[in-house]
Amino acid sequence: MPTEEVLSTDTPTDLNAFVSSCTFPQESFVLLEELPSRVLNGRKDREELVRFVTLNDTKDLSTATSGRIFHTSFELRWQRETSRIPGQPSFRVVYVGAPATLPAQLPPGQPLSTWGTAGLNALKPRSYYLFGTILSNNQVENMGLQSEQLPADQHLYAEVRVPRLLYYPLRGQRLQLIVQEYSDKSTGRIQLLRFAGLKVAEEG
């Protein structure tokens, strides 16, 4: 019988220290989003607004306005909040997943089977296509970029409708995001979801 998942929240002030003390696998995926508070000065600045990397490729998580760390059995997401103390940031973190990877700093959490009015059921995970198809080495070089200068776990993708190159930490023609959804036991409606992984889309 699978271990029952829990939901737990808190408001740490030092996000980097909080995550460093967690026992998350280093291959966990990290999605970072930043709302700019300055004038953007070119392509590099625009690309930094959304970053999709692995945990072992991250240094300062606190610069992101919001983010997620996720793996097969858990997700930790956060949102930067306005702090009551000037110069001291505050973050609202939400953990959803197996108790085994629940950060020690968080409360024990509420079992999802009792969350809400009737509790939640975990549904079969679903997969959603991400924007972009991978660029070949020749395409990268023709664009004036050097593929060998990219980090080992970063690969370039492009999508006509997206006005920027996309960097993903997995190589494949197209990629899919795995999402775990939870439905209300009484109504069957989706009430909660968490990211659960990234995979190469099957062809055909």
C-alpha positions as CSV (number, residue, x, y, z in Angstrom):
1,M,0.0,0.0,0.0
2,P,1.5,3.4,-1.0
3,T,2.5,5.8,1.7
4,E,-0.2,8.5,2.2
5,E,0.9,11.9,1.0
6,V,0.7,15.1,3.0
7,L,0.5,18.8,2.6
8,S,2.5,21.2,4.8
9,T,3.3,24.9,4.7
10,D,5.5,27.4,6.4
11,T,7.2,30.9,5.9
12,P,11.0,30.6,6.1
13,T,13.0,33.8,5.8
14,D,16.2,32.1,4.4
15,L,15.1,30.1,1.5
16,N,18.6,28.9,0.5
17,A,19.4,27.6,4.0
18,F,15.9,26.0,4.1
19,V,16.4,24.1,0.9
20,S,20.1,23.2,1.7
21,S,18.9,21.4,4.8
22,C,16.4,19.3,2.9
23,T,17.2,15.8,1.7
24,F,15.9,16.2,-1.8
25,P,17.6,14.2,-4.6
26,Q,20.1,16.4,-6.5
27,E,18.6,15.3,-9.8
28,S,15.3,16.9,-8.8
29,F,14.0,19.4,-11.3
30,V,13.8,23.1,-10.4
31,L,11.6,25.7,-12.2
32,L,12.3,29.3,-11.3
33,E,10.3,32.4,-12.3
34,E,11.3,36.0,-11.7
35,L,9.2,39.1,-12.1
36,P,11.6,41.8,-13.2
37,S,12.1,44.8,-10.9
38,R,14.5,46.5,-13.4
39,V,14.8,47.3,-17.1
40,L,15.8,44.3,-19.0
41,N,19.0,44.8,-21.0
42,G,18.9,42.1,-23.7
43,R,18.4,38.4,-24.5
44,K,20.4,37.1,-21.5
45,D,18.2,39.1,-19.0
46,R,15.0,37.8,-20.7
47,E,16.2,34.2,-20.5
48,E,16.9,34.5,-16.8
49,L,13.2,35.3,-16.1
50,V,12.3,31.6,-16.4
51,R,14.8,28.9,-15.6
52,F,14.3,25.2,-15.8
53,V,17.3,23.4,-14.2
54,T,18.2,20.6,-11.8
55,L,18.8,21.0,-8.1
56,N,22.5,20.4,-8.4
57,D,22.7,23.3,-10.9
58,T,21.2,26.0,-8.6
59,K,23.0,28.4,-6.4
60,D,20.7,31.2,-5.2
61,L,17.0,30.3,-5.2
62,S,16.0,33.4,-3.3
63,T,16.3,35.7,-6.4
64,A,13.3,34.0,-7.9
65,T,9.9,35.4,-7.3
66,S,8.4,31.9,-7.3
67,G,9.7,28.4,-7.9
68,R,9.2,24.7,-7.6
69,I,11.5,21.8,-6.8
70,F,9.9,18.5,-7.8
71,H,10.6,14.8,-8.1
72,T,8.5,11.6,-8.5
73,S,7.2,11.6,-5.0
74,F,7.1,15.3,-3.9
75,E,7.0,19.0,-4.8
76,L,8.1,22.0,-2.8
77,R,6.9,25.3,-4.2
78,W,7.4,28.8,-2.9
79,Q,6.3,32.4,-3.5
80,R,8.2,35.4,-2.3
81,E,6.0,37.6,0.0
82,T,6.3,41.2,1.2
83,S,8.1,41.1,4.5
84,R,7.2,43.2,7.5
85,I,10.9,43.7,8.2
86,P,12.6,45.9,5.6
87,G,15.5,44.1,3.8
88,Q,14.5,40.7,5.1
89,P,12.6,38.5,2.5
90,S,9.9,36.1,3.4
91,F,8.7,33.1,1.5
92,R,5.6,31.0,1.6
93,V,6.5,27.4,1.0
94,V,4.1,24.5,0.3
95,Y,5.2,20.9,0.4
96,V,3.0,18.2,-1.2
97,G,4.2,14.6,-1.3
98,A,5.5,11.6,0.6
99,P,6.4,12.1,4.3
100,A,9.8,10.5,3.6
101,T,11.0,13.7,1.9
102,L,9.1,16.2,4.0
103,P,11.6,18.8,5.2
104,A,12.4,18.5,8.9
105,Q,11.7,22.2,9.4
106,L,8.1,21.9,8.3
107,P,5.1,20.8,10.5
108,P,4.1,17.2,10.1
109,G,1.4,18.3,7.6
110,Q,-2.1,17.2,6.8
111,P,-2.8,13.9,5.1
112,L,-4.4,14.5,1.7
113,S,-7.0,11.9,2.5
114,T,-8.5,14.4,5.0
115,W,-7.7,17.6,3.2
116,G,-10.7,19.8,2.4
117,T,-14.3,18.7,3.2
118,A,-14.1,15.1,2.0
119,G,-10.4,14.4,1.4
120,L,-8.5,13.9,-1.9
121,N,-7.8,11.0,-4.2
122,A,-4.6,10.8,-6.2
123,L,-5.4,10.3,-9.9
124,K,-3.3,8.6,-12.5
125,P,-0.5,11.1,-13.5
126,R,-0.9,13.0,-16.7
127,S,1.7,14.2,-19.2
128,Y,1.6,17.6,-20.9
129,Y,3.8,18.7,-23.8
130,L,6.2,21.6,-23.1
131,F,6.7,24.2,-25.8
132,G,9.6,23.7,-28.1
133,T,11.5,21.2,-30.2
134,I,15.2,20.6,-29.6
135,L,17.8,22.5,-31.8
136,S,20.5,20.5,-33.5
137,N,24.2,21.5,-33.0
138,N,24.2,23.0,-36.5
139,Q,21.1,25.1,-35.8
140,V,22.7,26.3,-32.5
141,E,26.0,27.3,-34.3
142,N,24.1,29.0,-37.2
143,M,22.4,31.2,-34.5
144,G,25.8,32.4,-33.3
145,L,25.7,30.2,-30.2
146,Q,28.1,27.5,-29.1
147,S,26.5,24.2,-27.9
148,E,29.7,23.3,-26.0
149,Q,29.3,26.4,-23.8
150,L,26.0,25.2,-22.4
151,P,25.9,23.6,-19.0
152,A,25.9,19.8,-19.2
153,D,22.3,19.5,-18.1
154,Q,20.9,22.3,-20.3
155,H,19.6,21.9,-23.9
156,L,18.2,24.4,-26.3
157,Y,14.7,24.3,-27.7
158,A,12.7,26.7,-29.8
159,E,9.1,27.4,-30.4
160,V,7.8,29.8,-33.1
161,R,5.1,31.3,-30.8
162,V,7.6,31.9,-27.9
163,P,10.0,34.9,-28.5
164,R,12.9,33.4,-26.7
165,L,15.0,30.3,-26.7
166,L,14.0,27.6,-24.2
167,Y,16.5,25.8,-21.9
168,Y,15.4,22.4,-20.5
169,P,17.5,20.0,-18.4
170,L,16.7,16.9,-20.5
171,R,17.5,16.0,-24.1
172,G,14.8,14.8,-26.5
173,Q,13.0,15.9,-29.6
174,R,10.1,17.0,-27.5
175,L,9.5,16.9,-23.7
176,Q,6.5,16.3,-21.5
177,L,5.9,17.5,-17.9
178,I,4.4,14.8,-15.6
179,V,1.7,16.2,-13.4
180,Q,0.0,14.4,-10.4
181,E,-3.5,15.6,-9.9
182,Y,-5.8,15.1,-6.9
183,S,-9.6,15.1,-7.0
184,D,-12.2,15.8,-4.3
185,K,-13.6,12.5,-3.1
186,S,-17.2,13.8,-3.1
187,T,-17.3,15.8,-6.3
188,G,-14.5,14.3,-8.4
189,R,-13.2,17.8,-9.2
190,I,-9.5,18.5,-9.4
191,Q,-8.5,20.4,-6.2
192,L,-4.8,20.1,-6.1
193,L,-1.8,19.2,-8.4
194,R,1.9,18.9,-8.2
195,F,4.6,18.6,-10.8
196,A,6.1,15.0,-10.6
197,G,8.8,14.9,-13.3
198,L,10.0,15.5,-16.8
199,K,10.3,13.0,-19.6
200,V,11.1,12.6,-23.3
201,A,7.9,12.4,-25.3
202,E,7.3,9.1,-27.1
203,E,7.3,9.4,-30.9
204,G,4.4,8.3,-33.0
